Amino acid sequence: MGDPIDKLPTDTNSSPSKSDMDIISNLFKNKEIAGKVAYEFKDSIVGGSLFLALSSPIADKIIRSSGCENEFYIWGIKFLLFVIIFYILKNRS
């Protein structure tokens, strides 16, 4: 099939060419960019999870049990809860 990689000949005295170094540099630069994108995507997941939790019937039941029956006020309370909890989760250290 082929030679095992540990049996292939190598030249320890040669240095990589400029094109090889450019390729390696681009590969690691893209890894940094991918890490930044994944870090920014974290906020979307936190916001989406928080939205799902607040839009559940359980959240409605908890808010209604406090005596609030007006739908407009319930939406306002959910909005304020979302903003406050999202801010806390985003800025915690």
C-alpha positions in Angstrom: 0.0 0.0 0.0 2.7 2.5 1.0 5.5 3.2 3.3 4.8 3.9 7.0 5.3 7.6 7.8 7.9 6.9 10.4 10.0 5.0 7.8 10.1 7.9 5.2 13.4 9.7 4.7 13.7 13.2 6.2 16.3 15.9 5.7 17.1 17.5 9.0 19.3 20.2 7.5 16.7 21.8 5.2 14.6 24.7 6.1 11.0 25.2 4.9 10.4 27.3 1.8 8.5 30.6 1.9 5.4 29.1 0.3 5.4 26.4 3.0 5.7 29.0 5.7 2.9 31.0 4.2 0.6 28.0 4.1 1.4 27.2 7.8 0.8 30.8 8.7 -2.6 30.9 6.9 -3.7 27.6 8.6 -3.0 29.0 12.1 -4.5 32.3 11.3 -7.8 30.6 10.2 -7.8 28.6 13.4 -7.7 31.9 15.4 -10.6 33.3 13.3 -12.6 30.1 13.8 -12.0 30.4 17.6 -13.3 34.0 17.5 -16.4 33.0 15.6 -17.1 30.1 18.0 -16.7 32.5 21.0 -19.1 35.0 19.4 -21.6 32.2 18.7 -21.8 31.6 22.4 -23.9 34.7 22.9 -26.4 33.4 20.4 -26.8 30.1 22.1 -27.2 31.8 25.5 -29.8 34.1 24.1 -31.7 31.4 22.4 -31.7 29.2 25.4 -32.9 32.0 27.6 -35.6 32.9 25.0 -36.8 29.2 25.0 -37.0 29.2 28.8 -38.9 32.5 29.0 -41.4 31.5 26.3 -42.3 28.3 27.9 -45.8 27.8 29.5 -44.0 27.3 32.9 -42.7 30.9 32.8 -46.2 32.2 32.0 -47.6 30.3 34.9 -45.0 31.7 37.3 -45.7 35.2 36.2 -49.4 34.8 36.3 -49.2 33.3 39.8 -47.8 36.6 41.0 -51.1 38.3 40.1 -50.3 39.7 36.6 -53.0 38.7 34.1 -52.5 41.3 31.3 -50.6 39.8 28.3 -48.9 43.1 27.6 -47.4 43.2 31.1 -46.4 39.6 30.9 -44.5 40.3 27.7 -42.9 43.3 29.3 -41.8 41.3 32.4 -40.4 38.6 30.1 -38.5 41.2 28.1 -37.0 42.7 31.3 -36.1 39.3 32.6 -34.4 38.4 29.3 -32.4 41.7 29.2 -31.3 41.4 32.9 -30.4 37.7 32.8 -28.6 38.0 29.4 -26.6 40.9 30.7 -25.6 39.0 33.8 -24.6 35.9 31.9 -22.7 37.8 29.2 -20.7 39.9 31.6 -19.9 37.4 34.3 -16.2 36.8 34.8 
